[in-house]
Amino acid sequence: MALNPSTSRLPYPSPAPSPPSLSVELNLGMTTPSSRIAVLASSRAVLEGRLTAGTLVISQDTGKITSIFHSVLPASDFPAGTEYIDHSPYILLPGLVDAHVHLNEPGRTEWEGFWTGTRAAAFGGVTTVIDMPLNAIPPTTTVAGFKEKVEAAQGKCWVDVGFYGGIVPGNAGELRPLVDQGVRGFKGFLVDSGVPEFPAVSSTDIALAMAALSDEPTTLMFHAEMIPPVTDSVGDHVQCSLPPLAPIGPLNEYATFLASRPTSFETYAIAEILSLAHIAPHLPLHIVHLSAVEAIPLLQEAMANGVKITAETCFHYLSLAAENVEHGDTRHKCCPPIRSKSNQQGLWEELLREDGCIKTVVSDHSPCTPNLKLLPSSIRYAGSTQFDGDEQRKGDFFAAWGGVSSVGLGLSILWTEGQPRGISVEDVVTWCCRNTARQVGLEKEKGELAVGYDGDVAVFDDEGIFEVGEEAMLFRNKCSPYQGRKLKGIVRETWVRGWRIWERNGDGFGKQGPRGQLLTRRRR
């Protein structure tokens, strides 16, 4: 039996003639003989970044991993009555940290909410979500708005939830107090966000935010689209817009929409952000949902020059392509847009580079009610009736709300698309667990299976295949471009802080109720 070399000798030596002592002193406290523990084992687990056999001992009192062994210990090595499961041959992964989710509560709970959104996350092995500052009402741009959101989340979260703050014109004085309240980072839009309560920021607003946050333990993030000085595209509204004065084709054809939001939107915005980075040279900057490969050289050059900037991309940019979008299928509409297959390949290549600028993959789950998608009757979707409004607006990519629903499907999407490209489960852990945790300042408690970390575990069947139907879309509105797709990789169980909260082939969510915690401790 090989012990984790990073720990002191911990309990449960094997073999043992009798149940070994449970007393072991760790930085997080003392585990006593009366402590409740859960033991998860498997012939395959991602420990310290590599795939190996492993046994995890998790205190259900503290929620922390207290011991790790690089072998499968038998149940007989533990006290009688211990909750013990050998999950072989499934893989024990750290619970995913989805660092970009719109839960929309309070204010727009008909779109999503903490209860449904976090259940959907748990279905897919996501044990931590970070909620965006919009599209809730009020947005998280003030301390008062933050407190209202935290109050709305009480008792509704099946997984752990952290929160971002927002930067909008005039709220620079709220940013440091929001850091003190525990927000994990800040997001601003360089174009209209689509909701009036979250307006776009100017370069002056960004400079004020950078100055306010320059010495704070946080991350400043941007929706990086911006209208270049000369363009034949549409206006700057992210979600809905008037069509171009001279559209290249019908408004229900995806190519018409894609041409209206060229890659120059992203490169121009990123260049503007980089021009301001000197104001706060120590402040981490981050580009959310990077879509255009043309922006990658700008980011690479900035990183080489010492600018602290990273980018994320999304499951939909790595799996959906413009060439495959049917006429009127506005479930694919988002901003920045889903681009070509060749663009998608470029994103994959950058993601797979060890020193690439794309460090994380997230869902950007941005739902709405199905009627806002304006789907034509030819597009069937689960769980609702068709849009019954103005017939001429059906399938209009410009009038439809933008956003892709996918929370809880991301691990399977990434695994399916990554198989032909030779990705490993260790890669998935890097992009969706370790790096996302680091992005939001949770790298000492989330994103790893290690002693002292939270006992958040996804039990992953890497060979299982399922079709995305209504039962796989646990988010509130079952309107997603992934409906009907076959995906490889099934999460069999999800554990949060040592407690099983989701079981695919058993009791589902059981009867114990939500156990997620709100992550409101000040970031360090």
C-alpha positions in Angstrom: 0.0 0.0 0.0 1.4 3.4 -1.0 0.6 6.3 1.2 0.2 9.8 -0.2 3.7 11.2 0.3 2.4 14.7 1.0 0.7 13.6 4.2 2.0 12.3 7.5 1.3 8.7 8.3 -2.5 8.6 8.6 -4.8 6.0 10.1 -6.0 2.7 8.7 -2.8 0.8 8.0 -3.4 -2.3 6.0 -3.5 -5.1 6.8 -4.8 -4.6 10.4 -5.9 -7.3 12.8 -8.6 -5.0 14.2 -10.2 -1.7 13.2 -7.4 0.9 13.6 -7.6 4.1 15.6 -9.5 7.0 14.1 -7.5 9.7 15.9 -5.3 11.7 13.6 -4.4 15.3 14.0 -4.7 17.5 10.9 -4.5 21.3 10.4 -8.3 21.2 10.2 -8.8 19.7 13.7 -9.0 16.3 15.4 -10.9 13.3 14.0 -12.1 11.3 17.0 -13.4 7.7 17.3 -17.0 9.1 17.3 -16.5 11.0 14.1 -18.8 10.1 11.2 -16.8 9.2 8.1 -17.5 8.2 4.5 -15.0 6.1 2.6 -14.9 6.1 -1.2 -12.5 3.8 -3.0 -11.9 2.9 -6.6 -9.3 1.3 -8.8 -9.2 4.7 -10.6 -9.1 8.1 -9.0 -7.4 11.4 -10.0 -5.1 12.1 -7.1 -2.4 14.8 -7.3 -3.1 15.2 -11.0 -2.7 11.6 -12.0 -4.9 8.6 -12.4 -4.2 5.9 -9.8 -6.0 3.6 -7.4 -7.3 5.4 -4.4 -9.2 5.4 -1.1 -10.6 8.6 0.3 -11.6 9.0 3.9 -13.9 12.0 4.4 -15.1 13.4 7.7 -18.8 14.0 7.5 -18.5 16.4 10.5 -16.0 18.8 8.9 -16.7 17.9 5.3 -13.0 17.5 4.7 -10.9 14.7 3.3 -8.8 13.4 6.2 -6.9 10.6 4.6 -5.9 9.4 1.1 -4.4 6.1 0.1 -3.1 5.2 -3.3 -4.7 1.8 -3.2 -8.1 0.3 -2.7 -8.5 -0.5 1.0 -11.2 -3.1 1.9 -14.2 -2.3 4.1 -12.8 -4.5 6.8 -10.0 -1.9 7.4 -12.6 0.5 8.8 -14.9 0.5 11.8 -18.1 -1.5 11.6 -20.9 0.7 10.3 -18.7 3.0 8.3 -20.2 4.2 5.0 -17.9 2.5 2.5 -18.3 2.2 -1.3 -15.9 0.7 -3.7 -16.8 2.4 -7.0 -14.4 0.4 -9.2 -14.0 0.6 -12.2 -15.6 4.1 -12.2 -13.3 7.1 -11.8 -13.3 9.3 -8.6 -12.9 12.9 -9.8 -12.8 16.1 -7.8 -16.2 17.7 -8.0 -16.3 20.2 -10.9 -16.2 23.9 -10.2 -18.4 25.6 -12.8 -17.1 29.2 -12.6 -19.7 30.7 -15.0 -23.4 30.1 -14.3 -26.5 32.4 -14.4 -29.0 31.3 -11.7 -31.1 34.4 -12.1 -32.6 34.5 -8.5 -34.1 36.7 -7.2 -36.1 38.4 -9.9 -36.1 36.0 -12.8 -36.8 32.7 -11.3 -39.0 31.7 -14.2 -35.7 31.5 -16.1 -33.8 29.5 -13.4 -33.3 29.5 -9.7 -31.0 28.2 -7.0 -33.0 25.0 -6.4 -33.3 23.9 -10.1 -29.9 25.2 -11.2 -27.9 23.5 -8.4 -29.8 20.2 -8.9 -28.9 20.3 -12.6 -25.3 21.0 -11.6 -25.2 18.0 -9.2 -26.5 15.7 -12.0 -23.3 16.4 -13.9 -20.8 16.1 -11.0 -20.6 19.9 -10.5 -20.2 20.5 -6.7 -19.5 24.2 -6.8 -21.1 26.9 -9.0 -20.2 30.5 -9.1 -23.2 32.6 -9.9 -23.0 35.6 -12.3 -24.1 39.0 -11.1 -26.8 39.2 -13.7 -29.6 38.3 -14.8 -31.1 38.4 -11.2 -33.0 41.5 -10.1 -31.4 43.3 -8.4 -28.0 42.5 -9.9 -25.0 41.9 -7.6 -23.6 45.4 -8.1 -24.1 46.7 -4.6 -23.8 45.3 -1.1 -27.5 45.6 -0.7 -28.1 43.6 -3.9 -25.6 41.0 -2.8 -27.3 40.5 0.6 -30.7 40.2 -1.2 -29.2 37.4 -3.4 -27.7 35.6 -0.4 -31.0 35.7 1.4 -32.8 34.3 -1.7 -30.3 31.4 -1.8 -30.8 30.2 1.8 -31.8 26.5 2.0 -32.1 26.1 -1.8 -28.6 25.0 -2.9 -27.8 21.3 -3.6 -24.2 22.2 -4.2 -21.9 24.9 -2.9 -22.5 28.3 -4.5 -20.2 31.3 -4.7 -21.0 34.7 -6.1 -19.5 37.3 -8.5 -20.1 41.0 -8.3 -20.6 43.3 -11.2 -19.0 46.4 -12.5 -21.4 49.0 -14.0 -21.1 52.7 -14.4 -21.0 54.5 -11.1 -20.5 51.6 -8.7 -16.7 51.8 -8.2 -17.3 52.7 -4.5 -19.2 49.4 -4.0 -16.4 47.2 -5.2 -14.2 46.9 -2.1 -17.2 46.5 0.2 -18.3 43.6 -2.1 -14.9 42.0 -1.7 -15.3 42.2 2.0 -18.7 40.6 1.7 -17.1 37.6 -0.1 -17.7 37.9 -3.8 -15.2 35.8 -5.8 -14.6 38.2 -8.6 -16.2 40.9 -10.8 -17.6 41.0 -14.3 -18.4 43.8 -16.6 -19.7 44.1 -20.2 -18.1 46.2 -22.9 -21.4 45.9 -24.8 -25.0 46.2 -23.8 -25.8 43.2 -21.6 -29.4 42.8 -22.7 -30.9 43.7 -19.4 -31.3 47.4 -18.4 -30.2 46.9 -14.8 -26.7 45.9 -15.9 -25.4 48.5 -18.3 -22.1 48.4 -20.2 -19.0 50.0 -18.9 -16.8 52.5 -20.7 -13.0 52.7 -20.6 -13.3 55.2 -17.8 -15.5 52.9 -15.7 -13.0 50.1 -16.3 -10.1 52.3 -15.2 -12.0 53.2 -12.0 -12.7 49.6 -11.2 -9.1 48.6 -11.8 -7.9 51.3 -9.5 -10.4 50.3 -6.8 -9.4 46.6 -7.0 -5.7 46.9 -7.7 -4.6 45.5 -4.3 -7.6 43.3 -3.6 -7.7 39.5 -3.7 -10.0 39.2 -6.6 -10.3 38.7 -10.4 -11.7 41.3 -12.9 -13.5 39.7 -15.7 -15.0 40.9 -19.0 -17.6 40.1 -21.6 -15.2 41.1 -24.3 -17.2 42.3 -27.3 -17.1 45.8 -28.5 -18.2 47.6 -31.7 -15.1 48.5 -33.8 -15.1 52.1 -35.1 -16.1 51.0 -38.6 -18.5 48.1 -39.0 -21.4 46.9 -41.0 -22.7 44.7 -38.2 -25.6 45.2 -35.8 -25.7 47.4 -32.8 -24.1 46.4 -29.5 -27.0 44.6 -27.8 -25.9 41.2 -26.5 -29.2 39.4 -26.3 -31.6 40.9 -28.8 -31.0 43.4 -31.5 -32.4 45.0 -34.6 -31.0 43.3 -37.8 -28.3 44.9 -39.9 -29.5 47.6 -42.3 -28.3 45.3 -45.1 -28.3 41.7 -43.8 -26.5 39.2 -45.9 -29.5 36.8 -45.8 -32.7 35.8 -44.1 -32.9 36.6 -40.3 -33.7 32.9 -39.5 -30.4 31.7 -41.1 -27.6 31.4 -38.6 -25.0 32.6 -41.1 -26.8 36.0 -41.2 -26.5 36.3 -37.4 -22.9 35.1 -37.3 -21.9 37.6 -40.0 -23.3 40.4 -37.8 -21.0 39.6 -34.9 -17.6 39.2 -36.5 -14.4 38.2 -34.6 -13.4 41.9 -34.6 -15.9 42.5 -31.9 -13.8 40.3 -29.6 -10.3 41.4 -30.7 -11.3 45.1 -30.4 -12.6 44.7 -26.9 -9.6 42.6 -25.7 -7.2 45.2 -27.1 -9.1 47.9 -25.2 -8.8 45.9 -21.9 -5.1 45.3 -22.4 -4.5 49.0 -23.0 -5.8 49.6 -19.5 -4.0 46.7 -17.7 -1.1 48.9 -16.6 -3.4 50.7 -14.2 -3.5 47.6 -11.9 -0.5 45.4 -12.9 -1.0 42.9 -10.1 -4.8 42.5 -10.6 -5.7 39.2 -12.4 -7.8 39.9 -15.5 -9.9 37.3 -17.2 -11.8 37.1 -20.5 -15.1 35.1 -20.1 -16.5 32.9 -22.9 -13.7 33.4 -25.5 -15.1 32.5 -28.9 -12.8 33.9 -31.6 -9.4 32.3 -32.2 -8.2 35.7 -33.7 -8.0 37.0 -30.1 -5.6 34.3 -29.0 -2.4 36.0 -30.3 -3.3 39.2 -28.4 -3.7 37.3 -25.2 -0.5 35.2 -25.8 1.5 38.4 -26.4 0.1 40.1 -23.3 0.9 37.0 -21.2 4.5 37.0 -22.6 4.8 40.6 -21.6 3.8 39.9 -18.0 0.1 40.9 -18.1 -1.9 38.8 -15.6 -4.6 37.7 -18.0 -6.3 34.4 -18.7 -9.3 33.3 -20.7 -12.0 30.7 -20.5 -14.0 29.0 -23.2 -17.3 27.2 -23.0 -18.6 23.7 -23.7 -20.7 25.0 -26.5 -17.8 26.6 -28.4 -15.9 23.3 -28.2 -18.8 21.1 -29.3 -21.3 23.1 -31.5 -20.4 24.6 -34.9 -22.0 27.2 -37.1 -22.2 24.9 -40.1 -24.5 22.5 -38.2 -27.1 25.0 -36.9 -30.5 24.5 -38.6 -32.6 27.4 -39.9 -34.4 29.0 -37.0 -32.8 26.9 -34.2 -32.3 29.8 -31.8 -31.3 27.4 -29.0 -27.8 27.9 -30.5 -27.9 31.7 -30.2 -25.4 33.2 -27.7 -22.9 36.1 -27.7 -20.2 35.8 -28.6 -21.6 33.5 -31.2 -20.8 29.8 -31.9 -18.4 30.0 -34.8 -17.1 27.7 -37.6 -15.6 24.2 -37.3 -12.2 25.6 -38.1 -12.5 28.2 -35.3 -13.5 25.4 -32.9 -10.5 23.4 -33.8 -8.3 26.5 -33.0 -9.9 26.8 -29.6 -9.2 23.1 -28.9 -5.5 23.5 -30.0 -5.0 26.5 -27.6 -6.7 24.6 -24.8 -4.5 21.7 -25.2 -1.3 23.8 -25.2 0.4 23.5 -21.8 1.2 27.3 -21.8 -2.0 28.4 -23.6 -4.1 31.4 -22.6 -7.3 29.3 -22.3 -7.1 27.9 -18.8 -10.7 26.9 -18.0 -13.8 25.5 -19.6 -17.2 26.5 -18.1 -20.9 26.2 -19.0 -22.0 29.9 -19.2 -25.4 28.4 -18.5 -27.6 31.3 -19.5 -31.2 30.2 -19.6 -34.5 31.9 -20.3 -38.1 30.9 -20.7 -38.6 29.0 -24.0 -41.0 31.6 -25.5 -38.1 34.1 -25.5 -36.2 31.8 -27.9 -38.9 32.3 -30.6 -38.5 28.7 -31.8 -40.4 27.8 -35.0 -42.9 24.9 -34.8 -40.4 22.7 -36.8 -38.0 22.7 -33.8 -39.4 20.5 -31.0 -38.0 20.7 -27.5 -38.7 19.0 -24.2 -41.0 20.0 -21.4 -42.9 22.9 -22.8 -45.2 24.2 -25.6 -44.1 25.9 -28.7 -43.9 29.7 -29.1 -47.3 30.9 -30.1 -46.5 34.6 -30.8 -45.9 36.5 -34.0 -45.4 34.0 -36.8 -42.9 36.3 -38.6 -40.7 36.4 -35.6 -40.3 32.7 -35.2 -36.7 31.6 -35.7 -35.4 35.2 -35.8 -31.8 35.0 -34.5 -31.8 38.7 -33.9 -35.0 38.9 -31.9 -34.5 35.7 -29.9 -32.9 35.8 -26.5 -29.2 34.7 -26.5 -27.9 32.0 -24.2 -27.2 28.3 -24.1 -28.5 26.0 -21.4 -26.1 23.2 -20.4 -25.3 23.2 -16.7 -24.8 19.6 -15.6 -24.0 18.4 -19.1 -20.5 19.9 -19.4 -18.4 17.0 -18.2 -20.1 14.6 -20.7 -19.9 17.2 -23.5 -16.2 17.7 -23.0 -15.5 14.0 -22.6 -17.4 13.2 -25.8 -15.8 15.9 -27.9 -12.4 15.4 -26.4 -12.1 11.7 -27.1 -11.1 12.0 -30.7 -8.5 14.6 -29.6 -6.9 12.3 -27.1 -7.8 14.2 -23.9 -7.5 12.5 -20.5 -9.5 12.7 -17.3 -6.5 14.5 -15.9 -7.0 17.2 -18.5 -10.7 17.5 -17.5 -9.7 18.0 -13.9 -7.2 20.7 -14.8 -9.7 22.7 -16.9 -12.9 22.2 -14.9 -11.7 21.6 -11.3 -8.2 22.8 -10.4 -8.0 25.9 -12.7 -11.6 27.0 -12.2 -11.1 26.8 -8.4 -7.9 28.9 -8.7 -9.7 31.5 -10.8 -12.1 32.2 -7.9 -9.7 31.8 -5.0 -10.9 28.4 -3.9 -7.7 26.5 -4.8 -7.0 25.5 -1.2 -10.3 23.8 -0.7 -11.8 22.9 -4.0 -10.7 21.3 -7.3 -8.5 18.5 -5.9 -8.9 15.3 -4.1 -6.3 16.0 -1.4 -6.1 15.9 2.4 -7.6 19.0 3.9 -9.8 19.7 0.8 -13.6 19.5 0.8 -14.9 16.0 0.2 -16.5 16.9 -3.1 -16.5 13.9 -5.5 -17.9 13.0 -8.9 -18.1 9.3 -9.6 -17.6 9.2 -13.4 -18.4 6.3 -15.7 -16.1 7.2 -18.6 -17.6 4.5 -20.9 -21.3 5.1 -20.3 -23.4 6.6 -23.1 -26.8 8.5 -22.8 -29.1 10.5 -24.9 -29.9 14.0 -23.7 -33.6 13.9 -22.9 -35.8 15.7 -20.4 -34.6 13.5 -17.6 -31.0 14.7 -18.2 -31.9 18.4 -18.3 -32.6 19.2 -14.7 -32.5 23.0 -15.2 -35.9 24.7 -15.1 -36.5 25.2 -18.8 -35.8 22.1 -21.0 -34.7 24.1 -24.0 -31.2 23.3 -25.0 -29.3 22.6 -28.3 -28.0 19.4 -26.7 -31.5 17.8 -26.6 -31.3 14.5 -28.6 -27.5 14.3 -28.7 -25.8 11.2 -27.5 -23.0 11.9 -25.0 -20.3 9.7 -23.6 -19.5 9.8 -19.9 -22.1 9.5 -17.1 -21.9 10.8 -13.6 -23.1 7.9 -11.4 -22.9 9.8 -8.1 -22.1 13.2 -6.8 -20.8 13.9 -3.2 -20.6 17.2 -1.5 -18.6 17.5 1.7 -18.7 13.8 2.3 -22.4 13.3 1.7 -24.0 11.7 -1.4 -26.5 14.2 -2.9 -27.1 12.6 -6.2 -27.3 8.9 -7.3 -28.2 8.2 -10.9 -29.4 4.6 -10.6 -30.7 4.8 -7.0 -32.8 7.3 -5.1 -31.8 10.3 -7.2 -31.6 13.2 -4.7 -33.0 11.1 -1.9 -34.8 12.6 1.0 -32.2 14.5 2.9 -32.6 17.8 1.2 -30.0 20.3 -0.1 -26.6 20.4 1.6 -24.8 23.1 -0.4 -23.2 26.0 1.4 -22.9 29.6 0.4 -19.3 30.6 -0.1 -19.3 34.1 1.4 -16.0 34.1 3.3 -13.8 36.9 2.2 -11.4 35.8 -0.5 -7.8 35.6 0.6 
